[in-house]
Structure formats: structure tokens, C-alpha cells
Amino acid sequence: MSKSIGELATLCLRNLEAYDFDGVRAMCTEKATVWHNDGRGDQTIDEKLEQLRPLAGTVGSLRFDITRQFHSADEVLQQHVLRLAMPDGSQSEVHAAMYFRFDGYLIDRMEEYVYEAGTA
């Protein structure tokens, strides 16, 4: 039984939590691209994964808590909170909206918009 693209998008994030960058890469098309609102513009998936690799040595753990997820035939849009725990015990949260576009069952494009959550 095949996984839905929503489940595949979640699995991609679980691979990132495990610092399984090869697993993430295997879930993507050869020409997959990534955009992030950090001002760098489009990157190849390989460039993005190289940028993320140092996390394995500096972040104690990370966890994506998905709060909403919507999908159509080949797209997933979701909101999540990335929770980071540092080796010194400090913690932080990053709120983001993320878009995945699929080509078949492989990710062809990811876009992530990080935003500051309002306080009550």
C-alpha cells in the first residue's frame, strides 16, 4: 500500500529530525529545488541539505509538530512548529508554513516561510 503525499511530506520532516539527509535526498527528484524566505532564493535540494548538515553537531534534537496539513493531487501545504533543543538545555521554537510539490511520489519543490508567532 502506497503512502499518501501528506504522509510522505511528514516522513521527509521525520528524516530531517533524525539527521538522515540521505533519506531526505532519496525522497526528492534529481532536480528538486528549495525556497526559503531567508533571502537566499532558490537552492537545489543538495545545496539546502549541505546548509543543514551542521545542525547534527550543534542541535541536540529537533522536532516538527505539524499543526495543519492540506493536500491535493500533487501538493501539500502545512503549518508546523519546529522545536529545537540545544545541548545546554535551552529550547526554541520556529513557526513556519511549508509547501511541497510532488512529481509522482517524489518531492520536486519545497518552499518554507518562517514567521513570528503572535503572543496572547
C-alpha positions as CSV (number, residue, x, y, z in Angstrom):
1,M,0.0,0.0,0.0
2,S,1.4,3.4,-1.0
3,K,1.7,6.3,1.3
4,S,-0.3,9.5,0.6
5,I,1.7,12.6,-0.3
6,G,0.7,14.1,3.1
7,E,2.4,11.1,4.8
8,L,5.4,11.5,2.5
9,A,5.8,15.1,3.4
10,T,5.7,14.2,7.1
11,L,8.2,11.4,6.5
12,C,10.6,13.9,4.9
13,L,10.5,16.0,8.1
14,R,10.9,12.9,10.3
15,N,14.1,12.2,8.3
16,L,15.3,15.7,9.0
17,E,14.7,15.2,12.7
18,A,16.9,12.1,12.5
19,Y,19.5,14.0,10.6
20,D,19.0,11.4,7.8
21,F,20.0,13.8,5.0
22,D,20.5,10.9,2.5
23,G,16.9,9.7,3.3
24,V,15.6,13.2,2.5
25,R,17.6,13.3,-0.7
26,A,16.2,9.9,-1.8
27,M,12.7,11.3,-1.4
28,C,13.3,14.1,-4.0
29,T,13.6,14.3,-7.7
30,E,17.0,14.8,-9.3
31,K,16.3,18.5,-9.9
32,A,14.3,19.3,-6.7
33,T,14.5,22.9,-5.6
34,V,14.0,24.6,-2.2
35,W,13.0,28.2,-1.5
36,H,13.1,29.7,2.0
37,N,12.2,33.3,3.0
38,D,15.8,33.8,4.3
39,G,16.7,35.8,1.3
40,R,18.8,33.1,-0.4
41,G,16.3,32.5,-3.2
42,D,16.0,29.1,-4.9
43,Q,18.5,26.4,-4.0
44,T,18.9,22.9,-5.2
45,I,18.0,20.2,-2.6
46,D,21.7,19.3,-2.4
47,E,22.7,22.9,-1.5
48,K,20.0,23.1,1.1
49,L,20.9,19.7,2.7
50,E,24.6,20.9,2.8
51,Q,23.4,24.0,4.6
52,L,21.5,21.9,7.2
53,R,24.2,19.2,7.8
54,P,25.9,21.3,10.6
55,L,22.7,21.0,12.7
56,A,23.6,17.4,13.5
57,G,26.6,18.6,15.5
58,T,25.1,21.7,17.1
59,V,21.5,21.0,17.9
60,G,20.6,18.4,20.5
61,S,17.3,17.5,18.9
62,L,14.7,18.9,16.6
63,R,11.0,18.0,16.2
64,F,8.5,19.2,13.7
65,D,5.0,19.4,15.3
66,I,2.6,19.7,12.4
67,T,-0.5,21.8,13.3
68,R,-2.3,21.8,9.9
69,Q,-1.9,19.9,6.7
70,F,-3.8,20.2,3.4
71,H,-3.1,18.3,0.2
72,S,-4.4,18.0,-3.3
73,A,-3.3,15.6,-6.0
74,D,0.4,16.7,-6.1
75,E,0.8,19.4,-3.4
76,V,0.9,19.6,0.3
77,L,0.6,22.8,2.3
78,Q,1.1,22.7,6.1
79,Q,1.9,24.8,9.2
80,H,4.3,23.4,11.8
81,V,6.3,24.4,14.8
82,L,9.9,23.3,14.7
83,R,11.1,22.7,18.3
84,L,14.8,22.8,18.8
85,A,16.6,21.6,22.0
86,M,20.2,22.6,22.4
87,P,22.8,20.5,24.2
88,D,23.0,23.2,27.0
89,G,19.3,22.6,27.7
90,S,18.0,25.7,26.1
91,Q,15.0,25.4,23.7
92,S,13.5,27.5,20.9
93,E,10.5,27.3,18.5
94,V,10.3,28.3,14.9
95,H,6.8,28.7,13.4
96,A,6.6,28.0,9.6
97,A,4.3,27.3,6.7
98,M,5.7,24.8,4.2
99,Y,4.7,23.8,0.7
100,F,5.7,20.6,-1.0
101,R,5.1,19.9,-4.7
102,F,5.4,16.3,-5.8
103,D,6.2,14.6,-9.1
104,G,4.7,11.2,-8.7
105,Y,5.8,10.2,-5.2
106,L,9.0,12.3,-5.2
107,I,9.3,15.8,-3.9
108,D,10.1,18.3,-6.7
109,R,9.9,21.6,-4.8
110,M,9.8,22.7,-1.2
111,E,9.0,26.3,0.0
112,E,9.2,27.3,3.6
113,Y,8.1,30.6,5.1
114,V,9.2,31.1,8.7
115,Y,7.1,33.6,10.6
116,E,7.0,35.1,14.1
117,A,4.0,33.8,16.1
118,G,1.9,36.4,17.8
119,T,1.6,36.4,21.6
120,A,-1.6,36.5,23.6
